[in-house]
Amino acid sequence: MHSSQLLLEEPIRMATILEPSKASFSAMTKIVGTLGPRSRSVEVISACLKAGMTVARFDVSWGDAEYHQGTLDNLKTAIKSSKKLCAVMLDTVGAELQVVNKSEKAITLKADDKVILTPDQGQEASSEVLPINFAGLAKAVKQGDTIFVGQYLFTGSETTSVWLEVDEVQGGDVVCVIKNSATLAGSLFTLHASQIQIDLPTLSEKDKQVSGAMWCVKCVLSLSCILGKDFEGLLVILAFSLAYCIVKPYRSCAYIDIHEHKYCSKFCNLFLVVLSLNLFVTLFAISSVSLLLQVISTWGVQNKIDFLSLSYTRHAQDVREAREYLSNLGDLSQTQIFAKIENVEGLTHFDEILQEADGIILSRGNLGIDLPPEKVFLFQKSAVYKCNMAGKPAVVTRVVDSMTDNLRPTRAEATDVANAVLDAKSDINVYISGCDAILLGAETLRGLYPVETISTVGKICAEAEKVFNQDQYFKRTVKFVGEPMSHLESIASSAVRAALKVKASVIICFTSSGRAARLIAKYRPTMPVLSVVIPRLKTNQLKWSFTGAFEARQSLIVRGLFPLLADPRHPAESTNATNESVLKVALDHGKASGVIKSHDRVVVCQKVGDASVVKIIELED
């Protein structure tokens, strides 16, 4: 049961377009869904997983750790009940400028009026003054510069986002002329200064604090087990004090119920002392961030964060610093970093960023503001092509904004999804590839139809994949890689070529690191690739554990890869047929999913001893 492909250069009868789509394994293109108010219950998350969501995104620019922890717990429950594997992506705040509206009252701005952007967050937001979280804006902008303000990164609607033009700078304040009438509602709005360099760190202190505060108590209590019971009281008090100092601006993110602990009264007394010493707290909070980074070696282990979406990545150094930070947090050294390209600065340094990052997210919401509209498509095509050739996942955002409030996408949006799947630079007028995944933001975060949105996008992706010209893509990729190929690249390309020649229904790849499977996916076979991850036993000198879970989940953002975690008793490398039982499990999974049928051919890629083997299996009844 091989995938039938329609080449666009071949004549297509228009009547065939109206024929019902055939049921398939699922779309090769993956879907990243952002979980939030409309999509955080177990029931909705389960439905999202069944509809095709393979990666759940958590946006820490809003909400607190307690809220996101509750959503994550619901995700774990949904995964167990639906038996659908799902990866977790943490999206950082980054160098994001924000307008703070503490009163949460709607703010109406009228065209041709003036409004002042001020770093004084003590002022109340109004139609005359908008407090912002960045004191250096006045030094960064000049008269005539463009600034956009909106909720959820700009909706494109003139009634919910506003376009400002800088009129003058008065000390630390920026006076702007309002170019369109709009009403801003909510407590927080994103501010974007078009093509302006903002001197803020890519991995902000809030990003570190949110992640660190979630685990500081657990780590200190673990220390108490090592040091002995005599230290328990002191350590608990220290933990709660440290947590308070770190999350002082976000007190609700301390998700541990301190009232149930026997040292609660001591903590409360200390809490009052800390409140009375504001200066000390501020200084201690600053120093405790670096202390926290040293103490916490197990942060994130329980939550299994698979991907870090690094917002506002501008240089390769941003990725290196984030990787170094994660490597200091123990098991999070396995977390993959996806650089989020959101402005001209990131575009300018794209090639060096791509070399350092594990994947790329094209944040078209902000890019569409920073770039002239007529240039956005060109960057998207070039960036996706570079990612394809590098064998690194490319993720595209902002495709079906209208489905935030509507059950159906617009015609232009439906076409945009298909073009994202097929997008890539080519010397000839054929579609040769495109992105690995579609990222849904507001559509699933606060949209009225999160499940229907995921389902609709998946169906469009599946239809677009039918007109993918794999032959042209394969030739172009082989030419780009050049000769001599690496051993693993040669095996991967050979496996894909063999599968195409014998019209195999599926490729099964045994792997430990996931690299072999990703290389196979790089050549975009038209059939699914079952990545059978063989766990490895490792030790940190204190305990033994198996690898494999990270590697399996991280396949869920790669186009065409469908992971299975194998029994650890069967190694990826063998000198005999010990993989046969694992192979049977993979074949049974393919049969149950409907992708493999009797008399189908299957290509298997595995390591036997020191040799890499590609073999073809023809199934019997």
N, C-alpha and C positions, 0 to 999 in steps of 0.2 A: 504494500500500500504506500507507494511513494507519492510525494507531493507533486501535483500537477502545476506547472508554471506557465503563465501566459506572458509571452514577450510582446512588448508594446509595438515593436516594429512589424509584428505579424498582424494580418487582418483579423479583427475581432467582430463577430456578428453582434450587432446591437441587441438582438433578442436574447443572447446569452447573458447579458448583464442583468436581465430581469429574472433569471433563474435563481431559485433559492440557494443560499450558500450551504455547502456540505459541512456537516459536523466534523470538527477536527480536534486534534490533541489539545491545542489552545494556540493563541497567537504567539509567534516567536518573540515579538517585542514585549518587553516587560512593562509593568505599570507600578509606579511609586505613588502611594496614596498618603496624604497628610491627615493624621488623625486629630480630631478636635471636638468641639461641642456637639456637632451633628453626627459624629462617627466614632464615638468612644465607648459605646455600650458593647457588651459581648455579642448581642444579637446582630447589630449592624456590622461590627468588625467581621464576624463569621460570614455574613453575606458578602462583604467586600472581598474576602479571601476566595470565596467560591466564584465570585464574578471575575476574578483574575488579578487581584492585587498581590504582588510578590514581595514588595518592600513597604514597610510602614515608616513614615517620616514623622519625627517629633520636632516641632519648631519651638525652640526655647526663647525666642524673642518675646514671647508672651506667656502668661501663666506661670505657675511655680512648680517646684519639684514634686510636691505632693500631688498636684493635679496630673502631671505627666506620669508619675509612678502609678497612679490609679489606672490611667489609660493603658500603660504597659502591662499591668497585671491582667487587665481585661483582654489584651491582645494574646497573652500567653494562654489564657483560658480558651479563647476562640480557636487558637492553633490546635489545641488538644481536641476540642470538640469537632472541628471541621476536618482534622487530619490534613491540613494544608500548611506547608512550610512557609515561613515568612521571615525576612530579614528586618533589622531595625536600623534606621538612619537618624542620627542626631544632627539637626541643622543649627549651626551656631548663629549668634547675633551678629558678630563681626563688626566692621566699621560702619554700622548703620546709624544714620542720623534720625532722630525721632522728635516729634512734637508731643509734649506732655500736656494732657488735658485732664487734670486731677478731678475736676467737677463732673466730668463725663457728660456735660451738657452739649447739645448739638450747637455747632458754630456755623453761622451763615456768612459767607463771603460773597460780596457783590463785585461784578466786573467794574474796572476803572477806579475802585476804591484803593486805599493803601493799607497795608498791614505791616507790623513790625515783628521781625523774628529776633527774639532776645534770649541770651543764655541765662537770664535770671529766672530760674524755675520756681521761684517764690511767687511770681505773678500768676494770676489766673488767666487761662486761655480765653480769648474772646475774639470778636471780629476785628478788633484793632491790634491785639497783641497775641503772638503765639510763642510760648516758651519752648526752647529746644534744649537738647542734652549735650550740646557741643559749643564750647566757649570760643573756638577758633574760626567760626564761620565768617566773621567780619573780616578776618585777615586773608581768607581764601578766595573771596568773591570780589567782583568789581561791578561797576554800573553796566547794565545790559545783559548780565549773566542770567541764565534761566534756572529756576528752582521749581520742583514739583512736590506737592504734598498730597497724600491720600492714605486711605486705610487699606491694609492687605496689599501693599506695594503698588497701588494704582490699578484701578479697574478699567481705565480707558473711558469711563463715562464722565462727562463734564459735570454731572450733578453730584458726584461723590469724590472727585479729585480736582485739585486746583493747580493752575499754571501761574507762577509768579515771575515777574521780571524785576531784577535788582535796580532800584532807583538811586539809592545812596547808602553810604555806610556812616553811622553815627556812633563813634566809639566802638563798643562791643555789639551794638545793635545793627541789624540790616533792615532797611526800609524798602519794601517791595510794592510794586503795582500789581493788582489782581487782574489777570487777563480773562478769566471766565468765572461766572457765578457758580457757586457750589455750596453744599452743606456737608460739613465734616461731623461724623457721629462716632462716639466711642471715647476710650481713654488714651489711645495711643495712635499716632499717625506716622507713617514713614515720610521722611524728607529726603529728596534726592537733588543734589546740585549737579546739573548737567555738565560733564567734562571738566569737573573741578577736582583737584587732588585734595583728599581729606587726610589729615595727619592723625589717624587713629589706628590702633593695632588690629590686625586681622582676627586674631584669637583674643577677644576682649577679656577683661577681668571677670565680667559677669559670666561668660562662658565657662571659665575655670571655676568660679565660685558655685555656680549651679551644679556642676558635675561633682565638685569636691564636697559640698555641704551634704549631699545625699549619703555619703559614706564615711564622714569623719567620725561619727559616733561609733559605727560598727568597727572601724579600725582601732580606735582607742580602747574600746572594750576588748578587742582581741589582744591588745597589748597587756591588758589587766590579767588575762588568763596566763600570759607568759611571766609577768612580774610577780604575781601572787595576789591573794585576797587582800592583803594589807594595803595595797595600792588602789583597790577598786574605787573607794569613795573619792579619792583625789582625782583619779583618772576620769570617772564619770562626770564630776563637776567640771573638770578641764574640758571634757568633750562637749558638754552642753554650752559652756562659756565660749569655746571656740566656734561652735556652730552658730551661736547667737551673733558673735562678732562678724563672722563671715557673711551671714545672711541677714544682717540687721535691716537692710532696705527691703528684704523679701522674707519677713518673719514667718509667713505662712508656709514656706517651703520646708520647714522642719517637720517631716512626716512622722517622726517617732513620738508616741504619746508619753511625754515625760511624767505625767501624773501617775503612771503605773509603776514608776521606779521608786525605790525606797529612799533615794537621795534627792527626791523632788524638792523637799523643804529647803535643803541646803542650796540647791540650784536657785530656787526662788529668791532666797536672801542675797545670793551673789548677783542675781539678775538685777535687783534693786540697786546694788552698789555700782554695777556697770552702767546703769542708766544715769546715775548721778555723776559719773566720770566720763562725759562725752568725749573729751579730748583724748583721754587714755584709750577709750574704745576705738576711736578712729585710728590712732597710731598702732594699736595692737592688731586691728583688722588688717592693716596694710602689711605688717610683718608676718601675720599668721597665714597669709596666702602662700608665701614661699615655704613656711613651715609645713603647711598642709600638703604641698606638693612632695615634700620629702617623706612625710609620715605615711601617706596613703599609697600603698603598693597594690591594693586589690580593688581599686575603684572600678566600677563597671563590670566586674566579673559576673555578678548576679544578673545584671541586665543584658549582658552579651551584646554590646553595641557593635554592630558590624561595619557601619559606615559613618564617617564624620563628613558632613557637608560643610566645607569651609567657605563661609559667606565672604563676599568682597575680596576674593583672592586677587592680588595685584602683581605679585612677584613670585618667583620660584622659592625665594627665601621664606615666604609665608608658609608654604607647604613644609619646608624643612623644619621650621620652628614648631609647627603643629605636630609633626611626626616625632620630634625630640620630646615634646611635652607628653605625648601619648606613650612613648617608650619608657618614660619614667613611672608610668602607672601600671606596671606589671603586664598582665595579659592583654591590655589594650594595645600593645605593640603590634598585634595582629589586625587591629582595626584599619580598614582602608580609608584613605583620604580622597574625597572628591572635591576638586577645586571648582568653586562656583564663580563663573565669569560674569560680572555684572556691570562693568564699566569700560571705558576706553583704555584705562591703564592696564587692566587685565588682558584686554585684546592685544595691546602693544607687546606684552610679554608672553603671549599665548604659547609659543613654541617651548620656551624654557619651563613654563608651568606644566605643560603636558608631559615633559620628561620626568618631572618630580612626582606628579600626582598619580593616583591609581585610576582615576577617571575624571571626567569633566561634566559639569552641569552648566548648560547654557541658559542663564537666567534672563529670558527674553523680556520680562517685565521691566527690569532696569535697563537692559541693553537697548530696548526700544525707546527709552527716554534719552540715554546718553548718545546714541547714534542717530544720524538722520534716518528717517523711516525707509528711504530707498536703499540704505546700506545694510539693513538688518539681515535680509535674506542672503546676501553675499557672504557675510561673516558666518552665518549658520552653515551654509553649504561647505565653506572652506574648513571650518572647525570640525564638522562631522567627518569630513574626508580625512583630515589629519588623525583624528581619533581612530577611525577605521584602520588606517594603515599602521598605526602604532599598536593596534590590538587592545586598545583601552576603551571602556564603555563611555558612550556619549549619551547624555540625558538632556532632553528638551522640555522646557516648561511653557506654561501659559498657552494652551492650545484650545481649550473649550471653556473660556471664561463665562460665556452666557449660560452654561449649565449650572452655574451657582444658583440661579433662580428659575431655570427652565428645564423641562424634561428632555428637550431635544437640542442638539447643537445647531448653530447656523450653518448654512451651506458652505460658507467660507471656512468655518472652523473644521468641518468634516474633511474638507479638502486639505486644510493645513495639517491635520493629523496624518493623512496619507502621505503628504509631501515630506513630513518629518521622518516617516518610516523609510521613504525612498530617497531622501536627500543625499546627495554627494556630488562632488566635483567630477565631471567626466568630459572627455574630449569629443564624445559622440552623444547624440540625443537619445540616450537610453537611461533608465533608472538602474543604478548599480548597487546601491545600498543606502543606509541611513542610520538613524540613531538606534541605540540599544534599548532605551526606555523612555517612556513619557511620564513626566512628573505632574501630578495633579495637586494644586495648592488649595486655594479657597473653594474650589469645586467640591472637595471632600471634607475640608476642614469645617466650613460653615454652610456649605451648599445644602439645598433642600433635597437633592437626589444623589447622594454619594454612591450608592450601589449602582444605580442606573447609569451614572456617568462612567464608572469603571467598565461596566458591561459594554456600553456604546463605544468607548474608545478602543476596547479590545476587539470588537467586531470590525471596526474600521481598519485597525492594524492588520488583522488577519486577511482582509480583502486586499489591502495594499501589498502585502507580502506575495500575493499570487502573481503580481506583474514584476517581481524582482528579477533582474537579469543576472543570474548567478554566474553564467559563463563569462560574461564580461568582467564581473567583479573578481572572479577567481584569477583570470589572466592578469588583470591589473595588479592584484595583490602580489602574485608571484613575481611579476616584473619589478614591483616596488621593493620587495625583499631582496631580490638579486641573488647572485651566487658568489661564493658557496653559501648555502643555507646552513643554519645550525642543525644539529642532529634532531632535536625535538621539533623544530619548524618543518623539517623535511618529512618527518613521520606524520605530523598533523596534516600537512597539505596532501600527502599521499592518501591518508585515510579519507579525506573529503573527496579527492579525485576518484578513488575506488568506489565510494558510496554513490557518486553520481553516475559512474559508468555502469554499475550493476543495478541501478535504480533501487537502492536499499531504502527500507522504510525508516530506519533509525541507525544512528551511530552510537555505540556504547564505548565509553572511555573509562578505564580504571585509572585512578589518580590519587595521590596523597596530598599534594599541595594545591591542586586545582589548575596548575599552570598548563598541563597538557590539554585539558578540556577547553580552557580559554583560547589556546592557540588553534584548536580545531574550529571553535566558534568564530575566530578571526576571519576564517575563509568562507564564512556564511553559507554552510551547506543548507540545502532546501528542506532537509529532513531534521527532526529534533535530535539533539545530542544529549543522551542520558549520561550524566557525569556521576560515576560511581566512586564516591570518595572513600578510600580505605583509611581508617584511623591509624595513627601511630602512637606508640607509647612513649611518653616523655616524663622527665622529672626535673624539679627545681631544687633538688637535694632535701626537700622537706616532705614532698608527697609525689605520688605518681598520678598521671592523668593521661587521657587520650586526646589527641588532636583530631580534627576532622569536622567538628560542628561549624566552626567559623568558615572553613573552606567551602562547606556545602552551602551555607546560607549566602555566602558572598557570590555564588554563581547565579543567584536569583535576580541580579541586575544586568546580566550578560545575555544578549539576544541569542535565542536558540538553545540555551543551556537549561537543563532540567535535572537538578541534583538528587542523588540518593545517598544516604549514609549507610555504608556496609557494616557487616559484622566485623569487629576488630580482630577476630581470630583468623581472618583471611587476609594476608598481606597483599600489597599492590605488586610487589616483586616476588616472584616464585620460580622455582626450578621444575615444577610439575604442574598438574592441573588443579591446584587448590582453588583457583578462581572460579572453577566451574559452578560451584554452588551459588556463588555471588552472581555469576552470569545468569543462572536460572532465575534468581530473584528479580534481576533487572528485566529479563524477558517477560516474566509473569506480570511485572508492573506495566510494561509496555502493552501487553495483551489486555490487561484490565482497563487501561486507559484508552484502548481502541486504536492505538497507533501501530500495533503489530498484529498481523493476521497469519493464518496458515499459509505456507509456501512463500512467505516474504523472505527477503534477504536482509541480513543484518551485518554491518561492519563493526568489528570489535578491535579496539586499540588498547594494548596492555603491555606490561613489561614482564618478561620471563627471564629471570636471572639478570644478566647484563645486557640482554638483547631486547629491543623494542619490536613488537610484533603487531602487524595489521592483518587480520584474517576475516574471511567472509563466510558467514554461516547461512545456510538455507534451511528454513524451518520446515518440519514435517507437519502432518495433521495434528 
